[in-house]
Amino acid sequence: MTDPASRVIGLAGVPLDMVTMAGAVARVRDAVRLRQRLFVSTPNLNFLITCQRNAVFRQSVIDSDLCLADGMPLVWMSRWLASPLPERVTGSGLFEALQQPVPGLPPVRVYFFGGPPGVAAAAARQVNAVSGGVHCVGYADLGFGSLEAMSSAGLLADINASGADFLIVALGAAKGQAWIQRNAAALQVPVISHLGAVVNFAAGTVQRAPVWVQRSGLEWLWRIKEEPALWRRYWRDSVALVRLGIMQVLPYGLWLRRSHERAGPVISWHNEGGWGRLVLQGWLPDRLEPGQQAAVRQAMEHDGSLQLDCHSLTGFGPQWAGWLLRLECRLRRHPDRAVRVAGLSPDMQRLWRWNGLTFYLARMV
């Protein structure tokens, strides 16, 4: 929000970076070049629905460094909320883009972790059979096991010894995200992501949908054709989407379209001893004046506890929800910091619920 190059929206409690495929590829290549940690999550409809009922899973998405909208329903919802994502950016598409060789750059070294028996080995063979932009330097074909068994010191040492740039995990979304959260600190690989379908696609055991099917938003039908057992998941997610739409997304979009008295914002920063206080008044726009940007930046970078003073807050859009989710991520990395929210009116509490920010309401004073 303060930096257009790194804007994030919040959608039902899930952060989504407003990036194109080219932007996502650039972020990955930069992380590889700098050996800088980049935890990439790829929320699709199943991620979004799971986040509504699984707080631990949702926290893993909030804790990510880059969140890519891997499902067309998320793009459609962002348009309804007047904060349109530039395009769908799939994990599979990201891997395919990295496979394109770049003159002057060495191949991205990948390590496949997980997948059905035999699939990771097949993916490694297929990837290395072509001289492209990706080279597989190792894999772990684990089948099915517990998180504890898959987190042994020997397995982690093997991953680190491979010299991989990009660790691709394929354990099922919830288990994969939990494995990354559990082991990220012990891993030396800069880029880590759960991209379950990528291993199957790379191995050739599952065929990816044609481009026109991907762009139409009907890839789920193709996936059911390829993996019939998925129909149950898609059915459950569709039912949950209807409820989410009726309870949160639809009323939020209608509220944003209503004629509001959008009083000019007043955003100010006050350092009061150990506590910092960010005052948020009026309607908060997506684009801020330099002084307002400075206040928001000071709040994000403050090394003490923080109070959000919302006594005169009248509204905001999804980009501010994204900022609040990124603030939550930063607070999680500094457990000695606390945050509290003051002065939310009943109408504003409803707005925070529509945005999936109910965990902030538990910190009201």
C-alpha positions in Angstrom: 0.0 0.0 0.0 2.8 2.4 0.8 5.0 1.0 -1.9 3.1 0.3 -5.2 5.8 -2.2 -6.2 4.9 -4.4 -3.2 1.2 -3.9 -2.7 -0.8 -6.5 -1.0 -4.6 -7.0 -0.6 -6.4 -8.9 2.1 -9.1 -11.3 1.0 -11.1 -13.0 3.8 -8.0 -13.0 6.0 -5.6 -14.1 3.3 -2.8 -11.8 2.0 -2.3 -11.7 -1.8 0.5 -9.9 -3.5 -0.6 -7.7 -6.4 2.1 -9.1 -8.8 2.2 -10.4 -12.3 3.8 -13.7 -13.3 6.9 -11.7 -14.5 7.0 -9.9 -11.1 6.9 -13.2 -9.2 9.6 -14.7 -11.4 11.8 -11.7 -10.7 11.2 -12.0 -6.9 12.3 -15.7 -7.0 15.4 -15.0 -9.1 16.4 -12.1 -6.8 16.0 -14.3 -3.8 18.2 -17.0 -5.5 20.8 -14.5 -6.4 21.0 -12.9 -3.0 20.5 -16.2 -1.1 17.7 -14.5 0.7 14.8 -16.4 2.2 11.5 -16.3 0.2 8.7 -18.4 1.6 6.1 -18.5 -1.3 2.5 -19.5 -0.7 0.1 -20.0 -3.6 -3.4 -19.6 -2.3 -6.2 -21.0 -4.4 -9.8 -21.5 -3.5 -9.0 -24.5 -1.3 -6.4 -22.5 0.6 -8.9 -19.7 1.1 -11.5 -22.0 2.4 -9.1 -23.9 4.6 -7.9 -20.7 6.1 -11.4 -19.9 7.4 -11.5 -23.0 9.6 -7.8 -23.7 10.3 -6.0 -20.9 12.2 -2.6 -22.6 12.1 -2.8 -23.0 8.3 -4.0 -19.4 7.9 -1.0 -18.3 10.0 1.4 -20.1 7.7 -0.1 -18.1 4.7 0.2 -14.8 6.7 3.8 -15.6 7.5 4.7 -16.1 3.9 7.0 -13.6 2.1 5.1 -13.8 -1.2 1.5 -14.9 -1.7 0.4 -15.6 -5.3 -3.3 -15.9 -6.4 -3.3 -19.4 -7.8 -7.1 -19.5 -8.4 -9.4 -17.5 -10.7 -12.1 -17.2 -8.0 -9.7 -15.1 -6.0 -9.0 -12.9 -8.9 -12.8 -12.5 -9.5 -13.4 -11.6 -5.8 -10.6 -9.0 -5.9 -12.4 -7.4 -8.8 -15.7 -7.3 -7.0 -13.9 -5.6 -4.1 -12.5 -2.9 -6.4 -8.9 -4.0 -5.8 -8.3 -6.2 -8.8 -5.3 -8.5 -8.9 -3.4 -8.0 -12.1 -3.7 -11.7 -13.1 -3.7 -15.3 -11.9 -0.2 -16.4 -10.9 -0.1 -20.1 -10.5 2.7 -22.1 -8.8 2.8 -24.4 -11.8 3.1 -21.4 -14.1 5.9 -20.0 -12.0 7.8 -23.3 -12.3 7.3 -23.4 -16.1 8.5 -19.8 -16.4 11.6 -20.6 -14.4 12.3 -23.5 -16.8 12.9 -21.0 -19.6 16.7 -20.5 -19.8 18.0 -16.9 -19.3 21.2 -16.1 -21.1 24.0 -15.4 -18.6 22.1 -17.0 -15.6 22.8 -20.5 -14.3 19.9 -22.9 -14.0 17.8 -22.6 -10.8 18.7 -25.7 -8.7 15.6 -27.4 -7.4 15.0 -30.1 -4.8 11.7 -32.1 -4.9 10.5 -33.1 -1.4 7.5 -35.4 -1.2 4.9 -36.5 -3.7 3.4 -40.0 -4.4 5.8 -42.9 -4.4 8.2 -42.7 -7.4 6.9 -39.3 -8.7 9.7 -37.1 -7.3 12.3 -39.4 -8.9 10.5 -39.3 -12.2 10.2 -35.5 -12.0 13.9 -35.2 -11.4 14.7 -37.4 -14.5 12.3 -35.4 -16.7 13.6 -32.0 -15.6 17.2 -33.0 -16.1 16.6 -34.6 -19.5 16.2 -31.1 -20.9 18.9 -28.3 -20.8 16.7 -25.5 -19.5 16.4 -22.9 -16.8 15.9 -25.5 -14.0 18.1 -28.3 -12.8 17.1 -30.9 -10.2 19.9 -31.4 -7.6 18.0 -33.9 -5.3 14.8 -35.3 -4.2 13.2 -37.2 -1.3 10.6 -39.8 -2.2 8.9 -40.2 1.2 5.5 -41.6 0.5 3.3 -41.0 3.5 4.6 -40.4 7.0 4.4 -38.1 10.0 5.7 -34.6 10.2 8.2 -35.8 12.8 9.5 -38.6 10.5 9.8 -36.1 7.6 11.7 -33.6 9.7 14.7 -35.7 10.7 18.1 -34.2 10.9 19.3 -36.5 8.2 16.6 -35.3 5.7 17.2 -31.7 6.4 21.0 -32.1 6.1 20.5 -33.8 2.7 18.5 -30.9 1.5 21.1 -28.4 2.7 24.0 -30.4 1.2 22.3 -30.4 -2.2 23.0 -26.6 -2.7 19.4 -26.2 -3.9 18.1 -22.7 -4.7 14.4 -23.7 -4.6 12.8 -26.4 -2.4 9.5 -27.6 -3.8 7.4 -29.4 -1.2 4.6 -31.8 -2.1 2.9 -33.2 1.0 -0.7 -31.9 0.7 -1.4 -28.2 1.4 -2.0 -28.3 5.2 0.8 -30.8 5.9 3.2 -29.1 3.5 2.7 -25.6 5.0 3.1 -27.1 8.5 6.3 -28.8 7.4 7.7 -25.6 6.0 6.8 -23.7 9.2 8.4 -26.4 11.3 11.7 -26.6 9.4 12.3 -23.3 7.7 14.8 -22.1 10.3 17.0 -25.2 9.8 17.0 -25.0 6.0 19.6 -23.1 4.0 17.6 -23.1 0.7 16.6 -19.5 -0.1 13.2 -20.2 -1.9 10.7 -22.6 -0.4 7.2 -23.3 -1.5 4.5 -26.0 -1.3 3.7 -26.7 -5.0 2.1 -30.2 -4.8 0.9 -30.3 -8.4 4.2 -29.2 -9.8 5.9 -32.5 -9.0 3.1 -34.5 -10.8 3.2 -32.2 -13.8 7.0 -32.3 -14.0 7.0 -36.1 -13.8 4.3 -36.3 -16.5 2.0 -38.4 -14.3 -0.7 -35.7 -14.5 -1.2 -33.5 -17.6 -1.8 -29.8 -17.0 -4.8 -28.2 -18.6 -4.4 -26.3 -21.9 -3.8 -22.6 -21.6 -7.3 -21.6 -22.7 -8.8 -23.8 -20.0 -6.5 -22.2 -17.4 -7.5 -18.7 -18.4 -11.2 -19.5 -18.5 -11.2 -20.5 -14.8 -12.2 -24.1 -15.7 -9.0 -25.8 -14.8 -10.8 -27.5 -11.9 -12.8 -29.5 -14.4 -9.6 -30.6 -16.1 -8.1 -31.5 -12.8 -11.1 -33.7 -12.0 -10.6 -35.4 -15.3 -7.0 -36.1 -14.5 -7.5 -36.9 -10.8 -11.2 -38.0 -10.3 -10.8 -38.2 -6.5 -10.5 -34.4 -6.4 -14.2 -33.9 -7.1 -15.0 -34.2 -3.4 -12.6 -31.4 -2.5 -13.9 -29.1 -5.2 -17.5 -29.8 -4.2 -16.8 -29.0 -0.5 -14.9 -25.8 -1.5 -17.7 -24.7 -3.8 -20.3 -25.0 -1.0 -18.0 -23.2 1.4 -17.4 -20.5 -1.2 -21.1 -19.7 -1.4 -21.3 -19.2 2.3 -18.1 -17.0 2.3 -19.5 -15.0 -0.5 -22.9 -14.4 1.2 -21.5 -13.7 4.6 -18.4 -11.6 3.8 -17.4 -10.9 0.1 -20.8 -9.9 -1.3 -21.8 -7.5 1.6 -18.3 -6.0 1.7 -18.4 -5.3 -2.1 -21.8 -3.7 -1.8 -20.7 -1.6 1.2 -17.7 -0.4 -0.8 -20.0 0.7 -3.6 -22.4 2.6 -1.4 -22.2 6.4 -1.3 -20.0 7.1 1.7 -18.9 10.4 3.1 -15.2 9.6 2.6 -13.6 12.2 4.9 -10.0 12.9 4.2 -7.7 10.7 6.2 -5.6 11.8 9.1 -2.8 9.3 9.7 -0.2 10.2 12.4 2.4 8.4 14.4 3.1 9.0 18.1 5.9 7.3 20.0 4.8 7.1 23.7 7.5 5.4 25.7 7.5 1.7 24.9 4.2 1.9 23.0 3.8 3.4 19.6 0.4 4.7 18.6 -0.8 4.9 15.0 -3.9 7.2 14.7 -6.2 6.2 11.8 -9.0 8.7 11.1 -11.5 9.0 8.3 -11.5 6.9 5.1 -8.1 5.3 4.5 -7.2 5.5 0.7 -5.0 3.1 -1.1 -2.6 5.9 -2.1 -1.1 8.0 0.7 0.7 11.3 0.9 4.4 11.1 1.7 3.8 12.2 5.4 1.1 9.5 5.8 3.4 6.9 4.2 6.1 7.9 6.7 3.7 7.4 9.7 2.6 4.0 8.4 6.2 2.9 7.8 7.2 4.0 11.3 4.4 1.8 12.7 5.5 -1.2 10.7 9.2 -0.7 11.7 8.6 0.2 15.4 10.6 -2.1 17.6 8.1 -1.9 20.6 4.5 -2.6 21.1 1.8 -0.9 19.0 -1.7 0.6 19.4 -3.9 1.2 16.5 -6.1 4.2 17.4 -9.3 3.8 15.4 -11.7 6.1 17.3 -12.5 8.1 14.2 -11.9 5.5 11.5 -14.7 5.3 8.9 -13.6 2.7 6.4 -10.9 1.2 4.2 -10.5 -1.2 1.3 -8.7 -4.5 0.8 -5.2 -3.0 0.5 -5.4 -1.7 4.1 -6.6 -5.2 5.1 -3.4 -6.5 3.3 -1.3 -4.1 5.3 -2.9 -5.3 8.6 -2.1 -8.9 7.6 1.5 -7.9 6.9 1.7 -6.2 10.2 0.5 -9.4 11.8 3.3 -11.3 10.0 5.9 -8.8 11.3 4.6 -9.1 14.8 4.8 -12.8 14.7 8.5 -12.5 13.9 9.0 -10.3 17.0 7.1 -12.1 19.7 8.2 -9.5 22.3 5.9 -6.9 20.5 2.2 -6.6 21.3 -0.6 -4.9 19.4 -3.9 -3.6 20.6 -6.8 -1.9 18.8 -8.7 0.9 20.3 -12.0 2.7 19.4 -13.6 0.4 16.8 -17.2 1.2 16.4 -19.7 -1.6 15.8 -19.7 -0.7 12.1 -16.0 -0.9 11.9 -15.9 -4.2 13.8 -18.2 -5.6 11.1 -15.8 -4.2 8.4 -12.9 -6.0 10.1 -14.9 -9.3 10.2 -15.7 -9.0 6.4 -11.9 -8.7 5.9 -11.2 -11.8 8.0 -9.4 -9.8 10.6 -11.3 -11.3 13.6 -8.0 -12.1 15.4 -7.4 -8.3 15.8 -10.8 -7.9 17.5 -9.6 -10.1 20.3 -7.0 -7.4 21.1 -9.5 -4.5 21.4 -9.2 -2.2 24.4 
